[in-house]
Structures are given as structure tokens and as C-alpha cells.
Amino acid sequence: TCRVLKPGAVIAGSDSRTSFRFRLFHVMDTCVPIDASSFGERLVAAGFTEPYIGVNEYSVWFRARKPA
């Protein structure tokens, strides 16, 4: 994703945190929840800077920037 963004552009996203209800909703489907504890490192490894990861009981959200 980093390679297709303009320099200085921001990527942002969010997802539900894994739970019984979340897993039930995704029965028979591909489900890969974000591991918030390592996602910032994964964004940096993918070429992004300034990673921010937010977490609450129900969701995880993130943003990062492509270097200028």
C-alpha cells in the first residue's frame, strides 16, 4: 500500500476487536483481526512513518504516513 500512495499521504483504517460475536459474524469467511500490539511495527516495516494505533474494548483504529 505504501508504494501506491503519494509522498506525505496518510493511510487510516479501523476494525472490530475479536470476540465471540465478531467470530460468529465471520463464520465461513476469511477473518484476520488486527493484532494491535504489533501493528505499528508492521506499518513501519511496510515503509510508513508516524504510526498511531488506538484501541478500546470494541475496536482498533490506526493511521500512518508515507514519508514525504
CYANA upper distance limits for C-alpha pairs under 8 A (distance plus 0.5 A):
  1 THR  CA      5 LEU  CA      7.31
  2 CYS  CA     46 ALA  CA      7.38
  2 CYS  CA     47 GLY  CA      6.79
  2 CYS  CA     48 PHE  CA      7.15
  2 CYS  CA     66 LYS  CA      6.67
  5 LEU  CA      9 ALA  CA      6.54
  5 LEU  CA     66 LYS  CA      7.52
  6 LYS  CA     66 LYS  CA      7.86
  7 PRO  CA     66 LYS  CA      6.06
  7 PRO  CA     67 PRO  CA      6.16
  7 PRO  CA     68 ALA  CA      4.86
  8 GLY  CA     65 ARG  CA      6.51
  8 GLY  CA     66 LYS  CA      5.55
  8 GLY  CA     67 PRO  CA      5.84
  8 GLY  CA     68 ALA  CA      4.91
  9 ALA  CA     65 ARG  CA      6.19
  9 ALA  CA     66 LYS  CA      6.01
  9 ALA  CA     67 PRO  CA      8.41
 10 VAL  CA     63 ARG  CA      7.22
 10 VAL  CA     64 ALA  CA      6.15
 10 VAL  CA     65 ARG  CA      4.89
 10 VAL  CA     66 LYS  CA      6.87
 11 ILE  CA     63 ARG  CA      5.98
 11 ILE  CA     64 ALA  CA      6.04
 11 ILE  CA     65 ARG  CA      6.79
 11 ILE  CA     66 LYS  CA      8.46
 12 ALA  CA     61 TRP  CA      8.01
 12 ALA  CA     62 PHE  CA      6.00
 12 ALA  CA     63 ARG  CA      4.67
 12 ALA  CA     64 ALA  CA      7.20
 13 GLY  CA     61 TRP  CA      6.15
 13 GLY  CA     62 PHE  CA      5.96
 13 GLY  CA     63 ARG  CA      7.09
 14 SER  CA     59 SER  CA      7.61
 14 SER  CA     60 VAL  CA      6.10
 14 SER  CA     61 TRP  CA      4.51
 14 SER  CA     62 PHE  CA      6.75
 15 ASP  CA     33 PRO  CA      7.95
 15 ASP  CA     34 ILE  CA      7.88
 15 ASP  CA     59 SER  CA      6.23
 15 ASP  CA     60 VAL  CA      6.05
 15 ASP  CA     61 TRP  CA      6.96
 16 SER  CA     22 PHE  CA      7.78
 16 SER  CA     33 PRO  CA      8.16
 16 SER  CA     58 TYR  CA      6.36
 16 SER  CA     59 SER  CA      4.74
 16 SER  CA     60 VAL  CA      6.73
 17 ARG  CA     22 PHE  CA      7.96
 17 ARG  CA     33 PRO  CA      7.32
 17 ARG  CA     34 ILE  CA      8.12
 17 ARG  CA     57 GLU  CA      7.91
 17 ARG  CA     58 TYR  CA      5.90
 17 ARG  CA     59 SER  CA      5.27
 17 ARG  CA     60 VAL  CA      6.77
 18 THR  CA     22 PHE  CA      6.16
 18 THR  CA     23 ARG  CA      7.22
 18 THR  CA     33 PRO  CA      6.90
 19 SER  CA     23 ARG  CA      6.62
 20 PHE  CA     24 LEU  CA      6.56
 21 ARG  CA     25 PHE  CA      6.65
 22 PHE  CA     26 HIS  CA      6.99
 23 ARG  CA     27 VAL  CA      6.81
 23 ARG  CA     31 CYS  CA      8.34
 26 HIS  CA     30 THR  CA      7.61
 26 HIS  CA     31 CYS  CA      6.82
 34 ILE  CA     39 PHE  CA      7.47
 34 ILE  CA     60 VAL  CA      8.08
 35 ASP  CA     39 PHE  CA      6.42
 36 ALA  CA     40 GLY  CA      7.97
 36 ALA  CA     53 ILE  CA      7.29
 36 ALA  CA     55 VAL  CA      7.86
 36 ALA  CA     60 VAL  CA      7.38
 38 SER  CA     42 ARG  CA      6.92
 39 PHE  CA     43 LEU  CA      6.71
 39 PHE  CA     53 ILE  CA      8.02
 40 GLY  CA     44 VAL  CA      6.88
 40 GLY  CA     51 PRO  CA      5.94
 40 GLY  CA     52 TYR  CA      7.27
 40 GLY  CA     53 ILE  CA      7.10
 41 GLU  CA     45 ALA  CA      6.64
 42 ARG  CA     46 ALA  CA      6.69
 43 LEU  CA     47 GLY  CA      7.11
 43 LEU  CA     48 PHE  CA      6.01
 43 LEU  CA     49 THR  CA      8.05
 43 LEU  CA     51 PRO  CA      7.22
 43 LEU  CA     64 ALA  CA      7.75
 44 VAL  CA     48 PHE  CA      5.27
 44 VAL  CA     49 THR  CA      6.33
 44 VAL  CA     51 PRO  CA      7.65
 47 GLY  CA     66 LYS  CA      7.48
 47 GLY  CA     67 PRO  CA      8.39
 48 PHE  CA     64 ALA  CA      6.46
 48 PHE  CA     65 ARG  CA      5.91
 48 PHE  CA     66 LYS  CA      5.39
 48 PHE  CA     67 PRO  CA      7.07
 49 THR  CA     64 ALA  CA      6.35
 49 THR  CA     65 ARG  CA      5.70
 49 THR  CA     66 LYS  CA      6.66
 49 THR  CA     67 PRO  CA      6.81
 50 GLU  CA     63 ARG  CA      8.47
 50 GLU  CA     64 ALA  CA      5.83
 50 GLU  CA     65 ARG  CA      6.50
 51 PRO  CA     62 PHE  CA      7.75
 51 PRO  CA     63 ARG  CA      6.34
 51 PRO  CA     64 ALA  CA      4.82
 51 PRO  CA     65 ARG  CA      7.63
 52 TYR  CA     62 PHE  CA      5.96
 52 TYR  CA     63 ARG  CA      5.85
 52 TYR  CA     64 ALA  CA      6.79
 53 ILE  CA     60 VAL  CA      7.60
 53 ILE  CA     61 TRP  CA      6.32
 53 ILE  CA     62 PHE  CA      4.97
 53 ILE  CA     63 ARG  CA      7.31
 54 GLY  CA     60 VAL  CA      6.08
 54 GLY  CA     61 TRP  CA      5.62
 54 GLY  CA     62 PHE  CA      6.65
 55 VAL  CA     59 SER  CA      6.42
 55 VAL  CA     60 VAL  CA      4.94
 55 VAL  CA     61 TRP  CA      7.01
 56 ASN  CA     60 VAL  CA      7.05
